Structure formats: structure tokens, C-alpha cells
Amino acid sequence: MADCFIGRQPIINQNNEVYAYELLYRGNLDNKIGDVDRDIATAQVIMNAFVEIGLENIVGSHLAFVNMTEQFLVTPDLMCFPPKQVVLELTDSIPINKEVLSSLDRLKAEGHTVSLNGYRSDAPIARLLPYADVIKLDAIDLDDNRIRAELFKLQKRNLMIVAKRVETTERRKSLADMGIKYFQGYFLSKPTIVSGERLPTNKMAILQLLTKVSDPNIENAELEQLITMDASLSLRVLRFVNSPLSGLARQIDSIHQAVVMVGRNIIKNWVILLTIANLDDSIPELITMAFVRAKLSEKLAAEANLEGKESFFTVGLFSLVDAIMGKPIEELLETLPFTDEIKQALTEQKGVKGEALMCAKELELGAPNGLKFQDLPPARIFELYVEALNWADQASSGMGTVNR
């Protein structure tokens, strides 16, 4: 695989479901992002996504937004991807000339969907509005009054409006109040902290269960009892151990068999994962992100021949618990019986487990500072990331966290 990274950033609808992913290009994984020729960047994204990796391994069945350049638009032979799964994303860097307009006429006739990224009605990109199906408004560059004005001008057109660069859940709410129904940004991993309030009853019960299950001294019999006391949880655990995700070749009929055959530590992590994922107000993509971090951290540990890969999984899994529970992670960790090493990895990204978590976070951001973990080659880290993405998407879909 080429030394090139493709990340993904979700576009979420008003029901917290993934509508699509924007593909993020990152080349030369050893170094920070520099000035990369846009045609080369687009070519690398398309080549890696469609040829080397497989688009289904990055976005599953969702749409993929891919940034286009003038060269790609005006060269029919380069437009080799299916119109039904790829959205052509145009920015204000696209020159508006006869060749580009003619190509857009052809592409629209072929059924392609076009997105105008960073749209402003007073910018040159507005000339491409007749071709647009999707409009992305920048939630940082545009203030509320300007966004309302843009929405007013666009209201008579049948367009999908996406707010991009949404950094907090508070900002998302204010944009939703304006009528915007699709959102893109890093707000998912940033928790809404409610100070001075107790956790709701359902979350308190889950935290108590997590505390018991996370106890390193818990015996198999006690773990089995905790699981079997919840019929729904028992069913989900049995579904997991009988799915391809567990790696078992034989049918498992009881929780006792599951703990013995799969292993106590793995079952513990899956009980934690299943419990968090089935919160009534959980955001499916947030759970998927936690899955990716957990599996990637585990894979990094295994690849680097480090001991205790299950604890790497735990660090990745709990790294978003603050966003899921709506409480500071330091406060939540007071009740969880984790070692100081795990707590420092979660709060300060210290130690080798913290390094693995940082690597996972770096990949989510498009690897702007390069990739590094132990002595693993960056290209191999990316391969493990793609494997973790694929595993997490299957896991999320398999336990019903995507479409409940």
C-alpha cells in the first residue's frame, strides 16, 4: 500500500445517524502536512480508496464526499467512480471557465451529485449554484446572522444544507435551531458537560455496572451473574460470541461458555461496549469512533509485541466515555477501578497506552502531525487503521448501534 492516508469525517443528520463521510487526504505520513498539489491529492485519494483499500472498507454503504480539482472535472477518463456512492465536492479553488461548466453539465447528466464546500453567495463559487445538490456552510467563518441570510437566499432551492466545522454540541444546537439538519465537525468527540447535576438514572445504573465489570479482581462467576441478571445484555453478548467478530468456530449456548471460551477480559470489554452502545440517547457514530479507537489500540499493541493488549482496548473504548455520559472523564474515573496507568492514558495520554490513544486520535484528525507508534512504519499503522474501521463498522451494525 502506498504511503498515503485516507481518513473519514462523518456527516451526521438531525437524528444523529451517519449520512455520509468526507474522505480526508493525507500524504507522506512521516511529516506534517505541506503544500500538496491538489490534483495529486485527489488522485491519491481516489486510487487508494477505490483500488488499494476498497471504498466499502472506508465508508461501508454510506456516501463518500471526495474533493475534486479542475483536472479531474475536465478529464472524463479520470471520473471512474459510481455516481450513486460518491459526491463530487467543489471548493472556491475551482476556476470557473467554459471547460469546467461543460464538464459539470456532462457529470450532472450522468447522475453525479455535486456539493459546494464553503459556499458564500458573494464568492465566485456561487456561480456554480445551478449545479449544486449539497451546500456546505462554514460554521466558523460565518456568524449566525450571515448563516441565516444564506439560508434565506437558498430556501427556494431543493438543496441539502450541511453545516461544516461544527466544533461543539452547543454550536450544533444553535445551527439546528436555524433549520439546518446535517452537521460535520469535531463536535462528536467533545462532550457537553453538565456541571452540578447528577447523572440520569439510566446512566447512573450503567456507570455502576461498568464499575463492577471493570473490577480487575472480579471472578468469572460474578461476571456471569452480572450479565445473566440482564436478559437483554445476555442476548447481545451471546450474539457477539456467535458472530464472526469473536473468531470462534463453534456455537456458544450460555454465558458460562462465553466467558470460558472467549476469555474473561474480552467478555468484560464487550459487556462494557454493549452497555454503553445501548444507552437510549447514545450517538451511534460516537460509539463507532470508540470502537475504532479500541480496536486500533489493541492492534497497535499486538503489532508492536506489547503485553496486555486487552487493556489497550479498554483505553480506546473508554476514551470517549465523557462525551457519551456527559461528565468530565476525571469525575467518571473516580468510580472506575482502573490502574493509574490506564487513568493517565485516558486523561493525559501518558505512557505507551496513551501513545496508542494519541495515534488513534491523530488518525481521526487526518494525521496532520504524521503517524508514530513505537517503531511501526506509518504505512503499517494506516493498514491497521483501515482494519479497525472495517471491524468497528461491522461491530456497530451487528449490535444495532447504527440503526436501532
N, C-alpha and C positions, 0 to 999 in steps of 0.2 A: 504494500500500500504506500502511496506517495506520502511524503512528509507534509501533510496538509490536514487541517482540522475543519470539520463542519459541525457547528453547534446548532441548536434549535432554541427558539424562544416562542413560548405559546401565545396564541391569540385566544383570549377567553371570552365567552359570551356572558350575558347577564345572569345565566343560571350556573355560572362557574364551570361550564363544560368547555373543553378544548374545541375550538372551531378549526384552527389551523396552526401550523408552525412556520415561522420565518426561519429560513436557513441562514446561518451566520458563517461567513468565510473567515478562516484563519490560516495563513500560510507560514512556513518557517517556524516551527513550534519551539525552537530553541531561543528565539529572540522576540523582543517586543514588536508590536505592530509598527510597520513603517509605511511609506508610501508604496502602495501596490497598484500596478496598472489595473484599471477596472475590468478590462477585457480578460486579462489573465486571471483575475479573481473569479469572475463569473465562469470562465472555462473550467477552473479548478473545482468550483462548487458543483457544476453540472457533471463533470467527469467523475468526481468522487461519489456523488450522490447516486448517479444512475448506473455507472459501470462498476466501480470498485466495491462500493458498500451496499448498494441497493436502496432505493428510496424508501421501500417498505420498512427497512431496518432503522430508519431515522424518524419517519413521521407516521408509520403504520398506515392506516386507511385515511388519515387526515389530509387536508390540502397542504401544499408546500408553497410558500411565498419565496420567490427567487429574484434577487435584484438583477435587472437587465442593463445592458450597455447598448450604445448605438450600433456597434459592430454586430452584436447578436441580433438585434432587431432587423437589420437590413440584410442579413445573410440567411436565407431560408434553410440552407443545409445545416445550420447550427441549432435551429429550433426543433430539436429531436424529441421533445418530451410530450407526454399526453396532456391535452388541454383540460381534461376533466380533473386532474390532480395537481396541476401546477398553476399558480397565479403569477403573472408577469408583473414585477414591481418596478416602477419607474420613479426616478428622483429628478430633482431640478438640474442634475448634471447632464441629462439627456438633451442634446441640441435639437431644437425643433426646426426641421428642414423638410424639404419635399420627400427625401428618401425615407425618413422616419415616419412621416404621416402616411405615405403609401404602404409601408410595411405594417403599420398598425391597422390600416384598412384590411389588408390581407389576413393578418392574425385574428382580427375580430371575426372576419368571415369564416375562419377555420374553427371558431368556437373558443378561442382563448379568453381568459379573464384578465383584466388589467387593473392594477392598483396604482394609485398616485400617492407616493410616500412623501410626507412633509408638505402637504398641499396648503397653499395660500392663494386666495383669489386675486391678490395683487402681484403674484410672482409669475414668471414665464410658464411654469408647469400648468397654470390654469388653462392654457391654450389646448391642453390635452384632455380637458374635462369631457368632451363628447365621446371619448373612447373609454372612459372610466367605468368600472363596476364597483370599485372599492376606493374610498378616500381615507387616508390616514392623516389625522391632525395631531400635531406635536403638543403634548400636554405641558411641556416645559417652556417651549418657545412662545406659545400663545397663552395669553391670560384669559380669564373667564369671559370677559366682555368680547374679546376677539373670537373666541370659540363660538359663543352664541351668535355673533354676526355671521360667521362662516356657515353655521348650521342653518341659519335663516335663509341664506342665499342658496343653499343646497337642498332645501326641504322639498322642492317640487320635482326633484330628480329621484329616480328609484335607485338609490345608492346605499351600499353598506358603509357605515361610518365607523372607523376604528380610532380610538384614542391611543397613541403610542407614547412611550416614555412615561408611563404612569408608575410613579415610584412608591406611592403609599396607598393603603386601602382608603384613607380619608380622601385622597385626591380622586380615587376611582369613584367613590360615592358622590362627590360633587359633580363629576362628569356624567354619571348615571342620572343624576337629578336633572341634567340638561337634556336628557333623552338619548345619550349615547349608549349603545348596547354591546359594544365589543371593545376589549381592552388588551393592551400589550405593554409589558414593562416588568420591572423587578418588584412590583408590589406584592406578589405572591409570597416571596421569601422574607418579607418584612412584616413582623407581627403587629397587629393592633393591640396595644397593651391597655388593659382596663385596670387602672390603679384603684386600690381601696375597696375593691369588690371581691366577694367570694366567687369561686368557680361555680357555674351552674351545677345542679345536682348530677346530671348525666356525666359531665366532665370530672366532677369530684369522684364519682364512683369509678370511672375509668382510671383516674390517677391512682386511686387506692389499689386497683387491680394491677396496674403497672408496677407499683411499689412492691407488691408481693411477688409478682412474677420475676422481677429484676433482682430479687434477693439471690446473691451468689451461693447462699447456703441452703436454698430450697431443695427439698428431697423430691425424687420422682413421684412418689405417692401424693405429696401435697400439690405438686404441679398438675397431676392428673385430676385431682379433686377440684382444683380451681377451674379447670377447663370444663369438666363434666357438669359443674353446677350451672353453667350457661349453655342451654341446648343449642342456641344459635351459633355460639362460638365453637362448640364441639363439632357442629356440622361443617363450619367453614374450615376448621383445622383438618378434618378428615378429607374434605375436598382438596385441600392443598396437598396433603401427603399422597393422595391418589392421582395427582396431576403430574404431567411431565416435569414441572418445575422442581419437584422434590428429588428426582433422579432415581426413584425406586422402581424396580421392575415387578414387584408383587403387590397384590391387593392388601390394603390395610383396613381392618374392620373395627378397630377400637382405639381409644385414646392411649391406652396402655401400650398397645403395639406401636403406635405412632411415636411415643416417647422413646421406646426401646430401639426401634429400627432407624429412626431419623436422628435421634440424639437429643438430649435434654436442652443443650444450648441453642440448637437450631429451632426446636419447637418453641422455646421461650421467646426467641426473636420473632417468630411468626405469630405467636399469640399477641405480642405487643403490636406488631404491624397490623394484624387483622382487627384488633380492638380499636386502634386509632383510626384506621381507614373507615370504620363503620359508625363514626360519630355522625349524628344527624346533620350537622352543619359543616362537615368537613368539605374542603375543596378538592375534588378528585385529582387535579393536576399537581396540587401541593403534595398529596400523598405519593403520586408517581415520582416527583422530584426526590422525596425522601427515599423511595425505593432505589432510585438510580444512585444516590449518594451511598446508600448502604451496600449495594451490590458492587459498585465500583471500588469502594474502600476495601471490601473483602477480597476482591480480585487483585487489587494492588498488593495487599499483604501476601496473598498466595504467590503472586508472580515474583515478589522480592524475597520469598522464603522466610517470611516473618512468622513468629508464633502467635497464636491466639487470633486467628482471622475472624472468629465469631465476634470478638469484641470490637474489631474494626467495623463489622456490620452494624453492631449496636450504636457506635458513634455516629455513623452515617444516618441511621434510622432516626435517632433522637435529635439530630441537628436542626430539625425544623419543628420540634415539639412546641417551641414558644409561639410560632406562627399558627400552629394548629390549635393550641389550647388558649391562646390569647393572654399569656402570662410571661413575665421575664424568665428566661431559662435558668437564671441563678435561683429564682424563687422555686421553680419546679424541681430543680436538682436537690433542694434541701430535703425533699421527701423521698428521693430515689436513692437506693443503696448502691450507688456506683463508687468505684475506686476514685481516688484523687486523680489518677492518670486519665481516666475517662472524663471526669468533670473538667479538667484543664483542657483536654482536647476539644470539648464542646464549647467552653466559654472563651478560651484564649487561643485555640488551635495550636496548643503546645504539644511537644512530643511527636513520636512517629505517627500516632493515630491522628493527631491534629494536622500533621503534614498531609496525610491521605485525605482528610476532610477538606483542607485548603485546595488540594489538587482538584477535587470534585467541584468545589465552588468556582474555581478558575475556569473549568470547562463550561460551566453554565453561563459565564460572562463572555464567552468567546475566546478564552485564553489570551487576554491582552498582555499578560506578563510572561507568556510562554508556559511550558509544562515541565514540572520537575517532581519526581518522587524517587528517593533512593538513587540507584544508578540505572533505572529503567529508561530505555530510549523513548523519546516523546512519541514517536510513531506507534510504539507498542502500547503506551498509555492510551492513545486515541483508540486503538483497536479494542482495548478493554472497555473503554467508554461506550463504544458502539454496542458491544456485547451487553453491557449493563443497561443501556437504553432499551434494547430489544427485550431483555429479561423483564425489566420493570414494566414495559407496556403490556407484556403478556400477563404478568402478575396482577396488574391493575385491572385488566379486562377480565381475568379469570376469577377475581374475587368480587367483581361487580362494583368497583370504586369509580369506574368511568361512567357507566350508565346504570344508575340504581333505579 
